[in-house]
């Protein structure tokens, strides 16, 4: 009997019966690779995602906004760490993961290559960027790989506050002066289409979708999730008395149409030519390199403590 | 080449009276740092009243490939469950 084929059948039958795959279980190499790519990309997105917001911590309009923004950014660091740990259960080390980010081998969500220009952008990032991320993350709570699913459950619980605080920022601006209203609408206009592209290319162009659906890494396609997000946001925007660019109700489909998305632009940003790609990566590398002495000192201290303890045991 | 900080598994008691439960892992230089990092990573919203950390290398796990023979002995022992025993209709408190 062909053993690999047999193992693959057992694996697929577990997936079909909604039995989660755990780290030490047999899995096809391609499943492992796909997961490492996806989880690490997700982790990197959380970490790089701190940067556009970090830029606003010293300039929040009130203390209330400042504590919320700090807590949100700290959550994102936490989410990155949950996800790195999940990826490490697949046999890749933290150093390898970070190295792949820093050398540009691994990607992170393109959305973080856009600048956060105004305070309203902190609102749009929470409402639209986190809102789009949540659509995807809720689906991933049911993903077939156990450690990834468990990390996502934890993340989803925390993400809801990010989403709401973003909407509240926009709501406040939408009830403010003419200049504040204008700032609010301008920010929504700028973030809307990049947020829609966070769901990835249309299904017919998405090379990974079919296999990911078969393995239940993904449970819904890019286009399904994107449309759900559009329908939800199109209703929410009414509470702001603002508009979403190019979004029109379609009586015949019962959904909102959202106009064409510029996928050439999207791929160009993925390839590194977005407005902030270089800045983001430079900031990550700088933070990692500047922190090297702290990691070395912590290890040296731990080593010294161990030796001291051992010598105390001997003399006792 | 920089040495990687060791990996630790984190267990949290969510409230007094409950078991510590595995919540995930993290990297830290020593146990004290692992506890402090676990507090920041896993209990930002009062998810715990107590933390255990153990270096991952110290955990021995059973092999999923061997789970059939490993757990097989319990399979045919229905008599270990109360429902195995037949009692008269209407009997109470047993």
Interface residues (C-beta under 8 A of the other chain):
Chain A: X22 X24 X25 X26 X71 X74 X75 X78 X81 X82 X85 X88 X93 X94 X95 X150 X151 X154 X158 X292 X295 X296 X298 X299 X301 X302 X305 X306
Chain B: X2 X3 X4 X5 X7 X23 X24 X25 X26 X27 X28 X29 X30 X33 X40 X41 X44 X45 X61 X63 X64 X65
